[in-house]
Amino acid sequence: LSMFYIKFILPGNLTKGVCPLNGNINLGPYGEPNGGYFSGGGIVGKSVIFNPYGVEGKMPIQYNFLYQGEIITSSMQSITVESEYDFSIVGSQIVCKNSPDNYYWISASDTSNYSYQWMSNDVKLSGNHASVLINWSKVTPSQKVVVTATSKNGCSYKKELIVHVKDTLATRKSFPIFIDSEMKILACSDTSANIYRWI
């Protein structure tokens, strides 16, 4: 009489939340005996590799091993994959060099469960909130606003926005015009009344 045991136990960090953009995960160390393969959502073919990109939520996984001509399977374990964070940066994409304080903010369905690192001109800006003021008065003509959003699970997502800094001076009554959440036009006027006709 021979006894055969198959074992599959995932560590806690894989069951609580995997980052979707962190690349492939080798599950080989978690299946016994060695030499088997995994099956389930996110598994690359018949292998020990789990690819989190393109899947989200709980992915049931099991370990399979060929023993004496028969496939023996383990009980199911679930890998939880965090949903990829969809957000955008909103703010002026065309500014004048005498406009010191320009407001930028995060557009997303959820901003409360993330912290934000803002960068401009390769310099980290203070604060970790969903909005920031940026001074473009002393920078070169083309710059990037880069934001890294980090979830409570430690997953990071990065977006950038190109900003063009013009040499011309803006008047006191200058203001940006947004179309589809993107700043397309910098409108300037020296008068108190402004009428725009869209054709």
C-alpha positions in Angstrom: 0.0 0.0 0.0 1.5 3.3 -1.1 0.4 6.8 0.0 0.6 9.9 -2.1 0.1 13.4 -0.9 -0.3 16.6 -2.9 0.0 20.0 -1.2 -0.8 23.5 -2.3 -0.8 26.5 0.2 -0.6 30.1 -1.0 1.1 32.7 1.2 -1.0 35.5 2.6 0.3 38.2 0.4 -1.1 36.5 -2.7 -4.5 35.9 -1.2 -5.0 39.5 0.0 -4.0 41.5 -3.1 -1.7 41.1 -6.0 -0.7 44.2 -8.1 -1.8 43.8 -11.7 1.2 45.5 -13.2 4.0 43.8 -11.2 4.7 41.0 -13.7 4.6 37.2 -13.6 4.6 35.3 -10.3 6.3 31.9 -9.9 4.0 29.6 -7.9 6.4 26.7 -8.1 7.5 26.8 -4.4 3.9 26.5 -3.2 3.0 23.2 -4.8 4.3 19.8 -3.6 5.7 17.5 -4.8 7.8 19.4 -7.3 7.3 18.8 -11.0 3.6 19.6 -11.3 1.7 22.5 -12.9 -1.1 24.9 -12.0 -4.4 25.5 -13.7 -6.9 28.3 -13.3 -7.4 32.0 -14.2 -4.2 33.8 -14.9 -2.0 30.7 -15.2 0.2 30.7 -18.3 -0.5 27.4 -20.1 0.4 24.3 -18.1 3.1 25.9 -16.0 3.9 27.3 -12.5 3.6 30.9 -13.8 0.7 33.2 -12.8 0.3 36.4 -14.9 -1.9 39.0 -13.0 -2.2 41.4 -16.0 -5.7 41.4 -17.5 -7.4 39.6 -14.6 -9.0 41.0 -11.4 -10.7 39.8 -8.3 -10.4 36.2 -6.9 -8.8 33.7 -9.3 -9.3 30.1 -8.3 -6.1 28.1 -8.7 -5.3 24.4 -8.2 -2.1 22.4 -8.4 -1.9 19.3 -10.6 0.6 16.4 -10.5 0.9 13.3 -12.7 1.2 10.2 -10.5 1.3 6.7 -11.9 -0.5 7.8 -15.1 -3.2 9.8 -13.3 -3.6 13.5 -12.8 -4.0 14.3 -9.1 -5.3 17.7 -8.2 -5.1 19.8 -5.0 -7.9 21.7 -3.4 -8.6 25.2 -4.7 -6.8 28.3 -3.5 -7.6 31.8 -4.7 -5.2 34.5 -5.7 -6.8 38.0 -5.4 -5.7 40.5 -8.0 -6.3 44.2 -7.4 -8.2 46.1 -10.1 -6.0 48.3 -12.2 -6.5 51.9 -11.2 -8.0 54.1 -14.0 -7.3 57.8 -13.5 -6.2 60.8 -15.4 -4.5 64.2 -14.6 -6.5 67.3 -15.3 -5.1 70.8 -15.6 -3.7 73.4 -17.9 -1.6 71.9 -20.8 -0.7 75.4 -22.1 0.5 78.0 -19.6 2.3 81.3 -19.8 5.6 81.9 -18.0 4.1 84.5 -15.7 1.4 82.2 -14.4 2.9 81.0 -11.1 0.2 78.9 -9.6 -1.6 76.3 -11.8 -4.0 73.8 -10.3 -3.9 70.1 -11.3 -6.0 67.3 -10.0 -6.9 63.7 -10.3 -10.0 62.6 -12.2 -11.1 59.1 -11.1 -14.1 57.3 -9.6 -12.2 56.8 -6.3 -9.4 59.0 -4.9 -9.8 58.4 -1.2 -8.1 55.0 -1.2 -4.9 56.1 -2.8 -2.0 58.3 -2.0 -0.3 60.4 -4.7 3.2 61.4 -5.5 3.4 64.5 -7.8 6.5 65.3 -9.9 7.3 68.2 -12.1 10.5 69.0 -13.8 11.9 65.9 -12.1 11.3 67.5 -8.7 9.0 65.9 -6.1 6.2 68.2 -5.0 5.0 68.3 -1.4 1.8 66.6 -0.2 0.3 63.3 -1.2 -3.3 64.4 -2.1 -5.4 64.3 -5.3 -4.5 67.9 -6.3 -1.5 70.2 -6.4 -0.4 73.7 -7.3 2.5 74.0 -9.7 4.6 77.0 -10.5 5.8 77.0 -14.1 7.3 80.5 -14.1 11.0 79.3 -14.1 11.0 76.2 -16.3 11.8 75.2 -19.9 9.2 75.2 -22.7 8.0 71.6 -22.4 7.5 69.8 -19.1 5.7 66.8 -17.7 3.4 66.4 -14.7 4.0 62.9 -13.5 1.7 61.3 -10.8 2.2 57.9 -9.1 -0.9 56.7 -7.3 -0.3 54.0 -4.7 -3.1 51.9 -3.3 -3.5 50.6 0.3 -2.1 47.3 -0.9 1.0 49.0 -2.1 0.2 48.8 -5.8 1.5 51.7 -7.9 0.1 53.3 -11.1 1.7 56.1 -13.1 0.3 58.7 -15.5 1.8 61.8 -17.1 0.6 65.0 -18.7 2.7 67.1 -21.1 2.6 70.9 -20.3 3.8 73.6 -22.8 5.1 76.7 -21.2 4.8 79.7 -23.5 7.2 82.7 -23.5 4.2 85.1 -23.9 2.8 86.8 -20.9 -0.8 86.1 -19.9 -3.2 88.9 -19.1 -5.0 89.1 -15.8 -8.2 87.7 -17.3 -6.6 84.7 -18.9 -8.2 81.3 -18.3 -8.0 77.8 -19.7 -10.8 76.2 -21.7 -11.3 72.5 -21.2 -12.8 70.1 -23.8 -13.4 66.5 -22.8 -11.5 67.0 -19.5 -8.4 68.3 -21.3 -7.2 71.8 -21.5 -7.1 72.7 -25.2 -7.1 76.5 -25.3 -5.6 79.4 -23.3 -8.0 82.3 -23.7 -6.7 85.8 -23.0 -8.5 89.1 -22.8 -8.0 92.6 -21.6 -11.7 93.3 -21.4 -14.4 92.4 -18.9 -16.6 90.8 -21.5 -15.7 87.7 -23.5 -17.9 86.1 -26.1 -16.8 82.9 -27.9 -18.5 81.3 -30.9 -17.8 77.6 -31.6 -18.0 76.6 -35.2 
